[in-house]
Amino acid sequence: MKRLNGVSYYEQTRKCGKQYCHCVAGEEHGPYWYSRDGGGEIQYIGKELPVDILVGLAVRDDNREVLRIKQNENHAQIEMLLGVNRAVQGYLQGDYLNDHQIRLIEAATGIALSLV
């Protein structure tokens, strides 16, 4: 099943119902493409998905990959900022900062810490 803009696209085989057709014994016709919208309405599409739907699915897949990369970058930045926040909180409470924590704070804030 493939989804695009709230519509599901899926393939399905069918029996035609003719008494002497090969599908009676097992091998069904198709597969054929169908769509189902958010309201549950099913529509027959045919043996192939139209080009505009295929292009839309490809663009969506590309967008998903770009968003996954950006999400990973954001996650790494959030983790870094959480580390900076913990280091600053410790500094404000008078805790000892190691070299890594000092570099984190300086890189994130642009403030050169002068530790005595």
N, C-alpha and C positions, 0 to 999 in steps of 0.2 A: 504494500500500500504506500502511496506517495501523497503528501499533503501540500497544498499550495493555496494561499489566501483563503483559508477556511473551507476548502473543498478537498475531499479525499478522492484519489484516483486509484482504481484497483482493477486487476484482471480476473476474469472468471470464465470457466468453461460452462457450456449449457447442453442440455438434451433438447432436441427440437420437438419431440413428442410424436413424430411420424412412426407408424407401426413397424415398418421394415427398414428403418434407417440404422446405420452402423452404431449410432449412439445408444441404441436400446441395449446392445450387448456390452457396452462399456466405454469405448472411446468417444468422449463428448466433443462437441464443436467448440472451436476457439483455440486459445483464449481470446476474449474480447475485452476491451476497456470500457469501464463504467465510471461515472462520477457520482458522488453523493455530497450534497451541500449541507450546510449547518442545520437545515430544517429536516433533513432525512430524505429529501427528494433524490431519487436515483435517475440517472440519465445515461442512455447507451451512447458510447462514443464511436466504437468501431475497432478494427484490428490493430490500428496504430494510434498513438497519442498524437494530436496535432502539434505542429512545429512550435506554435506560440507557447503551448504548455511545456514542451520539452525545454525550450529556451528559459522559461520562467523557473523551472525546476533546477536548471544548471546555474542560473544567476543566484537562486536561493542557496544552493549548495556552496557557491563561492562566497556569498555573504556570511554564511555560517562559519566557514573556515576563518575568514577575516575576524569575525567576532570572537571565535575561540582563541585566536592568537592574542587579540586585544584583552580578552578576559584574563588570560594567563599573565600578560604584562601588568594588568591592574592588580592581580593577586600578588605578584612579586613586589609591586610598589607598596601595596597595603602592608605586607609583611615587613618591609623595610621601615615604613613609617611607624608601625607598632613598636619596632625595635628602638627607633629614635625616641618615641614617646616614653618608653620604659627607661631609657638612658637619661632623658631630661628629667623625668620624675625622680629618679635616683639622685641625680646631680642636685636638684632643688632640695632634696631631703638630706644632703650632705654625704651621700654614699661615695665610695671610691669608684672612679670610672676607669676601665681599661682602655688601651689604645684603640681598639675596635669601636667602642662606644663613643670615644672622643671624635674619631673620624666620621662616624655616622652623624653625630650632632652637627659637626662643622659642615659636612657635605649637604645636609638637609636644610640648615638654617643660614649658612654663609657666615656664621659667627665663629671667629677663632677663639677658642677657649684658652684662657690663660690660667693654668692650674698651678697653684703654689704648693 
